[in-house]
């Protein structure tokens, strides 16, 4: 059975679930990711092939 990872923002209006496994979780701070998300970073998951 694959691992399941859940999360949400503090207020609970945004929630997510990711079925694993995944290789890496990272935050990208490049200008393109900041522009695309309107935040200081973009959160990304790298899945195994």
HELIX and SHEET records of a PDB file:
HELIX    1   1 UNK A   31  UNK A   37  1                                   7    
SHEET    1   A 2 UNK A   4  UNK A   8  0                                        
SHEET    2   A 2 UNK A  15  UNK A  19 -1                                        
SHEET    1   B 2 UNK A  22  UNK A  28  0                                        
SHEET    2   B 2 UNK A  42  UNK A  47 -1                                        
END                                                                             
